Amino acid sequence: MTEHARLAPPFVAVGTETTPAGLQPAADLRRRRLAVLALNVVTYVALVAAMAQVLGSGGWSAVDLVLF
């Protein structure tokens, strides 16, 4: 056996449910990506709500709508 073959990670068959590196299940990666997406959406909605409150504090004008 060559030095490279001895140090190389084990072969992962095509079609298995692992990440490209084969270090974790794809379901874990999918769950983590969905969690990050949810956090980003919640943050975006909170920022939009805060901006709407600031811009609409004195009533909405055409400039406020353009900025919003």
Rosetta silent file (secondary structure, phi, psi, omega in degrees, C-alpha in Angstrom):
SEQUENCE: MTEHARLAPPFVAVGTETTPAGLQPAADLRRRRLAVLALNVVTYVALVAAMAQVLGSGGWSAVDLVLF
SCORE:     score description
SCORE:     0.000 S_00000001
   1 L     0.000  136.658 -179.673    0.000    0.000    0.000 S_00000001
   2 L   -78.812  163.996  179.939    1.331    3.424   -0.903 S_00000001
   3 H   -61.078  -41.755 -179.612    1.727    6.226    1.592 S_00000001
   4 H   -64.758  -42.051 -178.490   -1.088    8.221   -0.064 S_00000001
   5 H   -65.704  -33.711 -179.533   -3.493    5.278   -0.015 S_00000001
   6 H   -72.552  -31.945 -177.267   -2.835    4.693    3.660 S_00000001
   7 H   -93.533  -13.909 -177.402   -3.509    8.362    4.586 S_00000001
   8 L   -70.418  147.965  177.419   -6.428    8.957    2.237 S_00000001
   9 L   -66.277  157.978 -179.218   -9.931    9.010    3.722 S_00000001
  10 L   -64.825  151.070 -179.347  -12.058    5.936    3.115 S_00000001
  11 L   -68.204  132.025  176.658  -13.971    5.772   -0.133 S_00000001
  12 L  -107.361  124.942 -177.612  -17.560    7.002    0.101 S_00000001
  13 L   -67.322  147.357  177.751  -19.951    5.408   -2.382 S_00000001
  14 L   -65.809  137.370  178.372  -21.894    7.660   -4.736 S_00000001
  15 L    96.995   -4.273  177.086  -25.444    8.267   -3.590 S_00000001
  16 L   -76.977  155.135 -176.588  -24.804    8.128    0.132 S_00000001
  17 L   -90.894   65.607  175.203  -26.359   10.860    2.222 S_00000001
  18 E  -127.222  167.282  175.910  -23.218   12.615    3.413 S_00000001
  19 L   -70.235  167.162 -178.858  -21.670   15.991    2.758 S_00000001
  20 L   -56.011  -34.056  178.382  -19.092   16.258   -0.024 S_00000001
  21 L   -79.371  -14.579  179.612  -16.271   15.774    2.485 S_00000001
  22 L    75.695   20.120 -175.288  -18.087   12.798    3.980 S_00000001
  23 L   -93.513  -18.998 -177.716  -17.692   14.117    7.509 S_00000001
  24 L  -151.071  159.896  177.733  -21.353   14.486    8.510 S_00000001
  25 E   -67.166  146.689  179.705  -24.793   13.420    7.373 S_00000001
  26 H   -63.432  -29.056  179.031  -26.449   15.599    4.743 S_00000001
  27 H   -63.191  -37.439  177.450  -29.490   15.952    7.024 S_00000001
  28 H   -64.771  -43.212  178.777  -27.345   17.805    9.587 S_00000001
  29 H   -63.874  -43.613  178.991  -26.063   20.170    6.914 S_00000001
  30 H   -61.565  -43.791  179.589  -29.597   20.732    5.606 S_00000001
  31 H   -63.797  -41.147  179.476  -30.904   21.427    9.122 S_00000001
  32 H   -67.385  -39.612  178.292  -28.080   23.908    9.825 S_00000001
  33 H   -65.862  -38.569  177.090  -28.680   25.715    6.526 S_00000001
  34 H   -66.227  -37.241  177.683  -32.404   26.008    7.283 S_00000001
  35 H   -64.295  -43.154  178.726  -31.603   27.414   10.738 S_00000001
  36 H   -66.174  -40.322  176.873  -29.307   30.058    9.226 S_00000001
  37 H   -60.899  -45.047  179.692  -31.951   30.905    6.620 S_00000001
  38 H   -62.440  -42.961  178.069  -34.584   31.319    9.342 S_00000001
  39 H   -63.255  -39.351  178.298  -32.289   33.575   11.392 S_00000001
  40 H   -66.370  -42.084  179.807  -31.543   35.709    8.330 S_00000001
  41 H   -64.865  -43.986  179.127  -35.231   36.063    7.450 S_00000001
  42 H   -62.215  -42.105  178.551  -36.145   37.017   11.036 S_00000001
  43 H   -63.619  -43.553 -179.936  -33.343   39.601   11.115 S_00000001
  44 H   -62.674  -45.747  179.662  -34.403   41.059    7.766 S_00000001
  45 H   -62.760  -40.245  178.383  -38.057   41.333    8.855 S_00000001
  46 H   -64.593  -40.460  178.508  -37.027   43.014   12.127 S_00000001
  47 H   -67.400  -39.331  177.555  -34.888   45.547   10.260 S_00000001
  48 H   -64.375  -41.737  179.298  -37.698   46.291    7.790 S_00000001
  49 H   -64.446  -41.446  178.735  -40.150   46.797   10.678 S_00000001
  50 H   -65.306  -41.130  179.505  -37.726   49.151   12.447 S_00000001
  51 H   -65.949  -39.787  178.275  -37.134   51.119    9.252 S_00000001
  52 H   -64.330  -38.669  179.113  -40.881   51.394    8.629 S_00000001
  53 H   -66.400  -41.306  179.998  -41.399   52.683   12.149 S_00000001
  54 H   -68.632  -47.011 -177.384  -38.661   55.310   11.781 S_00000001
  55 H   -69.617  -32.559 -177.168  -39.735   56.489    8.336 S_00000001
  56 L   -92.724   10.148 -176.254  -43.424   56.541    9.197 S_00000001
  57 L   -63.557  -35.010  179.890  -43.070   58.351   12.506 S_00000001
  58 L  -106.194   18.390 -173.995  -44.238   61.685   11.081 S_00000001
  59 L    96.783  155.342 -177.656  -46.531   60.202    8.462 S_00000001
  60 L   -89.115  131.457  173.965  -45.630   58.710    5.135 S_00000001
  61 L  -118.335  176.270  178.698  -44.480   60.990    2.325 S_00000001
  62 H   -62.974  -37.266  179.225  -43.305   60.228   -1.189 S_00000001
  63 H   -65.430  -41.594  177.741  -39.695   60.483   -0.008 S_00000001
  64 H   -60.539  -43.487  179.666  -40.374   57.998    2.809 S_00000001
  65 H   -64.137  -39.455  178.667  -41.869   55.531    0.338 S_00000001
  66 H   -66.154  -42.118  179.052  -38.886   55.876   -2.003 S_00000001
  67 H   -66.201  -37.090 -178.924  -36.451   55.347    0.867 S_00000001
  68 L   -69.078    0.000    0.000  -38.457   52.395    2.132 S_00000001
